Amino acid sequence: MHIDPIIGAYEQALGAQAVSSLAGRELIRSIGSPAYESLDRSVTTDRVHGAVFGLALGDVFAGWAQRHGNSESIEIDEIESWLARQVPANSGRVSAMTRVFEITAEAMVDDALRAPLIIVRELAATSPGMASGGRATGHATRRIQRGAQWFEAGPPSYGDAALPRAVAVGLRLHQQPELIGAAASFTTVVTHASRRAASCSAALAAIIAGLVARPEEVDPSEVVAAVVPSIDDDRVRTALGAMLRGADDSVLPFEPTAIASLRLALWCQQFGPDLAPILYAATRSSDADRATLAITVALHGAAGGMNVLPQRARHVERERVLMGIADRVAGAQPATMTVGDAEDRGVEAAGGADIWFLVDRSGSMKSISRFVVSGFDEFFTKQRAGLGEATVTVVQFDDKDPHDVIVDGLPLDRVPSIRDRYQPRGLTPLYDAVGLLLDRAERRGGDDADQLMVILSDGMENASTKWTRHDLFDRIADLRQRGWTFVFLGANQDSYKTGLRMAMPAGNVSNFRADESGVRAAYSGLDRTVSEWRGKARYERRRDVDQFWGDRKEAEELR
């Protein structure tokens, strides 16, 4: 299989120098992968969920084994029972490795061709602990942070820490197997600049893609058997081929290399939905290697979906985030190979924008009503001058009408003044107003990372009849995990307490003074931050979902 037809696109996406350097060192690998013309979308989606959750679960299994020793007498029920007993916030903790998998999956969805650049940017901005997924990853991260070119930062390691990233590549490109070899290579060499590591990653990505896309009548073993002969590294192909020919487990001594980890994971996969081999893998390794366990359980999930994973083991840290990522991966359209001007379509390419603006119209707002109106009009005038498109919905609320729609999904350049509509009155059904607006927003749909909900109020909840605080808290928490951004601007109250009661993080809350200067400062800060948010790529919005204001809150500088 040749990668020449797609090299031009990658040169535009990543730069000719990077592609030339990697090609010259034979680090861009090729791989064959089964292609299936008809996909059962519901089955595929379930398998994507199984692979994503399985990877995190395998990571947790490794953590459990490290805490409890590697006795071969451990039973799978013991692990399930332990996980089922834990409080989610304090157990089932995933490692930095799973976090890097999340970054890779998000990057592949946002821009499959430029995923390495996104990964590098995240590694450069990360804390030292995030690089703890292996010595090669840590070494590359430190070099990147010191300014090394991304395609020259990775050491010539063929350790296994890059393999979980290959799972993300396979899930994203299951409809485009021709891209898998190059995509897996590029995401691997960021930290593991080895032909062997890149070949192992390409093989795993191709197998994952085949497993999630296969028709029901195709046995998982047929997928593996179809991929292995196309591996372009002799040692990797020979090692996996011997395993497929029936070599027993004595050929599987554990060592944290890509070949050994992939071989052991595929050996476990031969047992179908039986999770006992996973326990074997945990006890077989001297240090419960996280990458090995992660890809082992990911393969099981990719082959059988969520039902083959332990039903009681559901207390995995960041579960909602992971399932949101799985939804985005499963729903992603095929990656486009048409790359425009690199200057226009760089890694900073912004997502769309659906702005939901909820304005308190209760009677207590009367003293600042004219400032609210003038600030609103000025805010949208400035936003129209910015780059990019956006749709806007504006709703005002009081107890007589908690969902009075002023602007309903109009383009930014058609948002009118609210001067003739905004007349404060009544009480403050804040929970009902937020809940009803969320109903409208979710019905309309759109990418989660494009949703920005701004709430402006000067009073606490005192009149809701439909929504309780607990129900609203859970709903907002779930949407935040999926990538929605919530902003709360409050006056004449403890805005942080009010925001927290609705699951809004302190980094997205700001007080403002209930006078002309306070309202003006609030809108000024909102203009700055909304403009910054609109200019971000979707992965950046998800990364910053709890830090909307950054390091400055203009309205609070007046206090």
C-alpha positions in Angstrom: 0.0 0.0 0.0 1.4 3.4 -0.9 0.9 6.7 0.9 1.9 8.9 -2.0 -1.7 10.0 -2.9 -2.2 11.6 0.5 1.3 13.0 1.1 0.4 16.3 -0.6 -2.4 16.9 1.8 -0.2 16.1 4.8 2.5 18.5 3.5 0.0 21.3 3.4 -1.4 20.3 6.8 1.9 19.7 8.7 4.4 21.5 6.5 6.7 20.1 3.8 9.7 20.1 6.1 8.0 17.9 8.7 6.8 15.4 6.1 10.1 15.3 4.3 12.0 14.8 7.6 9.8 11.9 8.7 9.7 10.3 5.3 13.5 10.5 5.0 13.7 8.5 8.3 11.1 6.0 7.1 8.8 7.0 9.9 5.6 7.2 7.8 4.3 3.7 7.8 1.7 2.0 5.6 -0.9 -0.6 6.6 -3.8 -2.5 5.1 -7.1 -2.5 6.9 -10.4 -4.3 6.1 -12.9 -1.9 4.4 -16.6 -2.5 4.8 -19.0 -0.8 2.4 -22.1 -0.9 4.6 -21.9 0.2 8.2 -24.5 -0.5 10.9 -24.4 2.9 12.6 -25.9 1.8 15.9 -23.6 -1.2 16.2 -20.6 0.9 15.2 -21.4 3.6 17.7 -21.7 1.0 20.5 -18.3 -0.4 19.6 -16.8 3.0 19.6 -18.1 3.5 23.1 -16.8 0.1 24.1 -13.3 0.9 22.8 -13.2 4.3 24.5 -14.6 3.2 27.8 -12.5 0.0 27.6 -9.3 1.9 27.3 -10.0 3.9 30.4 -11.2 0.8 32.2 -8.0 -1.0 31.3 -6.0 1.9 32.7 -8.0 1.6 36.0 -7.4 -2.2 36.1 -3.7 -1.5 35.9 -4.0 1.0 38.8 -5.9 -1.7 40.8 -3.2 -4.3 40.2 -0.5 -1.9 41.2 -2.3 -1.3 44.5 -3.1 -4.9 45.2 -0.1 -6.8 43.8 0.2 -9.1 40.9 -1.1 -12.4 42.4 -2.4 -14.8 39.8 -5.1 -15.8 42.3 -6.9 -12.4 41.7 -10.4 -12.9 40.2 -12.1 -10.5 37.8 -15.0 -10.3 40.3 -12.7 -8.8 42.9 -11.9 -5.9 40.6 -15.5 -5.4 39.6 -16.6 -5.4 43.3 -13.9 -3.0 44.3 -14.9 -0.5 41.5 -18.6 -0.9 42.2 -18.0 0.1 45.9 -16.1 3.3 45.2 -17.3 6.9 45.1 -16.6 8.1 41.5 -14.6 11.1 42.6 -12.2 9.0 44.7 -11.7 5.8 42.7 -11.3 4.5 39.2 -8.7 7.1 38.5 -7.3 7.3 35.0 -3.7 8.2 34.3 -2.0 10.8 32.2 -2.0 8.2 29.4 -5.8 8.3 29.2 -5.8 12.1 29.2 -3.4 12.1 26.2 -5.7 9.6 24.5 -8.6 12.1 25.1 -6.5 14.9 23.5 -5.7 12.7 20.5 -9.3 11.7 20.0 -10.5 15.3 20.2 -7.7 16.4 17.8 -8.6 13.7 15.3 -12.3 14.8 15.3 -11.5 18.5 15.0 -8.8 18.2 12.3 -7.6 14.7 11.5 -4.8 15.9 9.3 -3.4 18.4 11.8 -3.9 16.2 14.9 -0.1 16.0 15.6 0.1 19.8 15.9 -2.8 19.8 18.3 -1.2 17.1 20.4 2.1 18.9 20.5 0.5 22.2 21.5 -1.3 20.4 24.4 2.0 18.7 25.5 3.8 22.0 25.4 1.2 23.6 27.6 0.9 20.7 30.1 2.3 20.2 33.5 5.1 17.7 34.1 2.6 15.1 35.5 0.8 14.9 32.2 4.0 13.5 30.6 4.2 10.6 33.0 2.9 8.1 30.5 6.4 6.9 29.8 10.0 8.0 29.6 9.8 8.7 25.9 6.7 10.8 26.3 8.3 12.8 29.1 11.5 13.3 27.1 9.6 14.5 24.0 7.4 16.8 26.1 10.4 18.5 27.7 12.1 19.0 24.3 8.9 20.5 22.9 8.6 22.8 25.9 12.1 24.0 25.2 11.2 24.8 21.6 12.2 21.7 19.6 10.4 21.1 16.3 7.6 18.6 16.9 8.8 16.1 14.3 12.3 16.1 15.9 11.3 16.0 19.5 10.6 12.3 19.9 13.4 9.9 20.9 13.9 6.7 18.8 11.9 4.6 21.3 9.6 1.8 20.5 8.0 1.6 24.0 4.3 1.1 24.2 3.1 4.5 25.6 2.0 5.7 22.1 -0.3 2.8 21.5 -3.4 4.2 23.2 -3.2 7.1 20.8 -3.5 4.6 17.9 -6.8 3.5 19.3 -8.1 7.1 18.8 -6.8 7.1 15.2 -8.5 3.8 14.4 -11.8 4.9 15.8 -11.8 8.2 13.9 -10.8 6.7 10.6 -12.8 3.5 10.5 -14.5 4.7 7.3 -11.2 5.7 5.7 -8.7 2.8 6.2 -6.4 4.3 3.5 -5.5 7.1 5.8 -4.7 5.0 8.9 -1.1 4.2 8.4 0.0 7.8 7.9 -2.3 9.2 10.6 -1.1 6.6 13.2 2.6 7.3 12.2 2.2 11.1 12.7 0.6 10.8 16.1 3.2 8.3 17.2 6.4 10.0 16.2 5.6 13.0 18.3 6.9 11.0 21.2 8.3 7.7 19.7 10.3 8.4 16.6 10.9 4.7 15.7 9.8 2.8 12.6 8.9 -0.1 14.9 6.7 2.0 17.2 5.0 3.6 14.2 4.4 0.2 12.6 2.8 -1.2 15.8 0.6 1.9 16.1 -0.5 1.6 12.5 -1.3 -2.1 13.0 -3.3 -1.4 16.2 -5.2 1.5 14.6 -6.1 -0.7 11.6 -7.3 -3.5 13.8 -9.4 -1.1 15.9 -10.9 0.4 12.8 -11.8 -3.1 11.4 -13.3 -4.2 14.6 -15.7 -1.3 15.1 -16.8 -1.3 11.4 -17.1 -5.1 10.8 -20.5 -6.6 9.9 -21.8 -9.0 12.5 -21.0 -12.0 10.4 -17.3 -11.2 10.4 -15.5 -12.7 13.3 -13.0 -10.4 15.1 -10.2 -12.9 14.5 -10.7 -12.4 10.7 -10.0 -8.7 11.1 -6.7 -9.3 12.9 -5.8 -12.0 10.4 -6.4 -9.5 7.5 -4.3 -6.7 9.0 -1.2 -8.6 10.2 0.2 -9.6 6.8 0.2 -6.0 5.7 2.4 -4.7 8.5 5.5 -3.2 6.9 8.0 -4.0 9.6 9.4 -7.5 9.4 9.9 -8.0 13.1 6.5 -6.8 14.1 4.8 -8.9 11.3 6.7 -12.0 12.3 6.0 -11.6 16.0 2.2 -11.1 15.5 2.1 -13.7 12.8 3.6 -16.4 15.1 1.0 -15.5 17.7 -1.8 -15.9 15.2 -0.5 -19.3 14.1 -1.3 -20.6 17.6 1.9 -20.0 19.6 1.0 -20.5 23.3 1.3 -17.9 26.0 4.9 -18.9 26.8 6.0 -16.7 23.9 4.6 -13.7 25.7 7.1 -12.6 28.4 6.1 -9.0 29.4 8.3 -6.1 28.5 7.0 -2.5 28.0 7.7 -2.4 24.2 5.2 -1.7 21.5 5.6 -5.2 20.0 5.2 -7.1 23.3 2.2 -5.0 24.4 0.4 -5.4 21.1 1.2 -9.1 21.0 -0.1 -9.7 24.5 -3.2 -7.6 23.8 -4.0 -9.5 20.6 -3.4 -12.8 22.4 -6.0 -11.8 24.9 -8.4 -10.8 22.1 -8.5 -14.4 20.9 -10.6 -15.3 23.9 -13.5 -13.2 22.7 -15.7 -11.5 25.3 -14.0 -13.4 28.2 -12.3 -10.9 30.4 -10.2 -13.4 32.3 -7.3 -12.9 29.9 -7.2 -9.2 30.9 -6.6 -10.3 34.4 -3.9 -12.6 33.1 -2.3 -9.7 31.3 -2.3 -7.7 34.6 -0.8 -10.4 36.6 1.7 -11.4 33.9 3.3 -7.9 33.8 5.8 -7.0 36.5 4.3 -3.5 36.9 0.8 -3.8 35.6 1.7 -1.8 32.5 -1.0 0.7 31.8 -0.6 0.8 28.0 -0.9 -2.9 27.7 -4.0 -3.1 29.9 -5.6 -0.1 28.2 -5.3 -1.4 24.6 -6.2 -4.9 25.7 -9.6 -3.8 27.1 -10.0 -1.3 24.3 -9.8 -4.2 21.8 -12.4 -6.1 23.7 -14.7 -3.1 23.7 -14.1 -2.4 20.0 -15.0 -6.0 19.2 -18.1 -6.4 21.4 -19.3 -3.0 22.5 -20.2 -1.9 26.0 -22.0 -5.1 26.9 -18.8 -7.2 27.0 -17.3 -4.8 29.6 -18.0 -5.3 33.4 -21.4 -3.8 34.1 -20.6 -3.1 37.7 -17.3 -1.4 37.0 -18.8 2.0 36.1 -16.9 4.3 38.5 -14.2 5.5 36.1 -12.9 9.0 36.5 -14.0 11.3 33.7 -16.6 8.8 32.4 -18.9 11.5 31.1 -16.1 13.2 29.3 -15.0 9.9 27.7 -18.5 9.1 26.6 -18.9 12.6 25.1 -15.7 12.0 23.2 -17.0 8.6 22.0 -20.2 10.3 20.8 -18.2 12.9 18.8 -15.9 10.3 17.3 -18.8 8.0 16.3 -20.7 10.9 14.8 -17.8 12.5 12.9 -18.0 12.7 9.2 -15.2 11.3 7.0 -12.0 13.4 7.2 -11.6 15.6 4.2 -8.4 15.4 2.3 -8.9 18.8 0.7 -6.6 21.2 2.4 -6.9 24.9 1.6 -4.4 27.7 2.3 -2.4 26.6 5.4 -2.4 30.2 6.6 -6.2 30.3 6.6 -6.8 26.8 7.8 -4.1 26.3 10.4 -4.4 24.5 13.6 -6.0 27.6 15.1 -9.0 27.2 12.8 -12.0 28.2 14.9 -15.2 26.2 15.4 -18.7 27.7 14.7 -20.6 29.5 17.4 -24.1 29.2 18.8 -24.6 32.0 21.3 -27.5 31.7 23.8 -28.0 34.9 25.7 -30.4 34.8 28.7 -31.3 38.2 30.2 -33.1 38.6 33.6 -36.2 40.9 33.1 -37.3 40.8 36.7 -38.3 44.0 38.5 -35.1 44.4 40.3 -33.3 45.0 37.0 -35.2 48.3 36.4 -32.6 50.5 38.0 -30.0 49.4 35.4 -32.3 48.5 32.5 -31.1 51.3 30.2 -27.5 50.3 30.8 -28.3 46.7 30.1 -29.9 47.7 26.7 -27.1 50.0 25.6 -24.5 47.5 26.7 -26.3 44.7 24.9 -26.4 46.7 21.6 -22.8 47.8 21.9 -21.7 44.2 22.6 -23.3 42.8 19.5 -22.1 45.7 17.4 -18.5 44.8 18.4 -19.1 41.1 17.9 -20.3 41.7 14.3 -16.9 43.2 13.6 -15.2 40.0 14.5 -14.2 37.1 12.3 -16.4 34.1 11.8 -20.1 33.3 11.7 -22.4 32.8 14.6 -26.0 32.2 15.3 -27.6 34.1 18.2 -30.7 33.4 20.4 -31.7 36.0 23.0 -34.3 35.2 25.7 -35.5 37.3 28.5 -37.3 36.0 31.6 -39.5 36.8 34.6 -42.2 34.9 36.5 -44.9 36.0 34.0 -43.0 34.6 31.1 -39.8 32.6 31.9 -39.0 32.0 28.2 -39.7 35.2 26.1 -37.8 34.7 22.9 -36.5 38.0 21.4 -34.0 36.6 18.8 -34.4 33.0 17.6 -31.3 31.6 16.0 -30.5 34.6 13.8 -27.1 35.2 12.1 -25.0 37.6 14.1 -25.4 40.4 11.6 -29.2 40.3 12.0 -29.4 40.7 15.8 -31.6 43.7 16.5 -31.6 46.0 19.5 -33.7 44.9 22.5 -34.6 48.5 23.4 -38.3 48.1 22.6 -38.7 44.7 24.2 -36.8 45.0 27.5 -39.2 46.2 30.3 -38.3 44.8 33.8 -41.1 43.4 35.9 -42.0 40.5 38.2 -39.9 37.9 40.0 -36.9 35.7 39.1 -37.6 32.1 38.0 -33.9 31.5 37.2 -33.9 27.7 37.2 -37.0 27.5 34.9 -35.5 30.1 32.5 -32.2 28.3 32.2 -33.9 24.9 31.8 -36.3 26.0 29.1 -33.5 27.7 27.2 -31.4 24.4 27.4 -34.4 22.6 26.0 -34.5 24.9 23.0 -30.7 24.7 22.5 -30.6 20.9 22.6 -33.5 20.6 20.2 -31.6 22.7 17.7 -28.5 20.6 18.0 -25.0 21.4 16.8 -21.5 20.6 17.9 -21.2 20.7 21.7 -18.1 22.8 21.6 -19.9 25.5 19.7 -22.5 26.1 22.4 -22.0 29.2 24.5 -24.7 30.1 27.1 -24.4 33.5 28.7 -26.7 34.3 31.7 -27.0 37.9 33.0 -29.0 38.4 36.2 -29.1 40.6 39.3 -31.2 38.3 41.5 -31.3 34.9 43.0 -33.8 32.2 42.2 -37.2 32.9 43.8 -40.0 31.8 41.5 -39.3 28.5 39.5 -42.1 25.9 39.4 -40.7 23.3 36.9 -37.0 23.0 37.5 -35.3 22.1 40.7 -31.8 23.1 41.5 -30.6 19.5 41.7 -32.1 18.6 38.3 -30.6 21.7 36.7 -27.2 21.1 38.4 -27.0 17.6 36.9 -28.0 18.8 33.4 -25.5 21.6 33.3 -22.8 19.4 34.7 -23.5 16.8 31.9 -23.4 19.5 29.2 -20.2 21.0 30.5 -18.6 17.5 30.3 -19.7 17.3 26.7 -18.1 20.7 25.9 -20.7 23.3 26.4 -19.5 26.6 27.9 -21.6 28.4 30.5 -21.1 32.0 31.7 -22.8 33.6 34.6 -22.8 37.4 35.2 -24.4 38.4 38.5 -25.1 41.6 40.5 -26.6 42.2 43.9 -25.9 38.7 45.0 -23.1 36.2 45.7 -22.7 35.3 42.1 -20.2 32.5 42.8 -22.6 30.8 45.2 -25.4 31.1 42.7 -23.3 29.8 39.9 -22.0 26.9 41.9 -25.5 25.9 42.8 -26.1 25.5 39.0 -22.8 23.6 38.4 -21.0 26.6 37.0 -17.3 26.8 37.7 -15.8 29.8 39.4 -13.6 30.4 36.3 -16.9 31.2 34.3 -18.6 33.4 36.9 -18.1 37.1 37.4 -19.8 39.7 39.7 -20.6 43.1 38.4 -21.7 46.3 40.1 -25.3 47.3 39.6 -24.7 50.7 38.1 -23.6 52.2 34.8 -19.9 51.6 35.3 -20.4 48.0 36.5 -22.7 47.0 33.6 -20.3 48.7 31.1 -17.4 46.8 32.5 -19.3 43.5 32.5 -20.1 43.9 28.8 -16.6 45.0 28.0 -15.2 41.8 29.6 -17.8 39.7 27.9 -16.8 41.2 24.5 -13.2 40.3 25.1 -13.8 36.8 26.2 -16.5 35.9 23.7 -14.2 37.2 20.9 -11.4 35.0 22.3 -13.8 32.0 22.6 -15.0 32.4 19.0 -11.4 32.4 17.8 -10.6 29.1 19.4 -10.6 25.7 17.8 -13.1 23.3 19.3 -10.5 21.3 21.2 -9.3 24.5 22.8 -12.8 25.4 23.9 -13.2 22.0 25.5 -9.9 22.4 27.2 -10.8 25.8 28.6 -14.5 25.0 29.3 -14.1 25.9 33.0 -11.8 28.9 32.5 -13.8 31.2 30.3 -12.6 34.5 31.8 -8.9 33.5 31.8 -6.9 35.6 34.2 -9.0 38.8 34.2 -12.5 39.8 35.1 -13.0 43.4 34.1 -16.2 43.9 36.0 -14.6 42.8 39.3 -11.7 45.3 38.9 -14.2 48.0 39.9 -15.0 46.5 43.2 
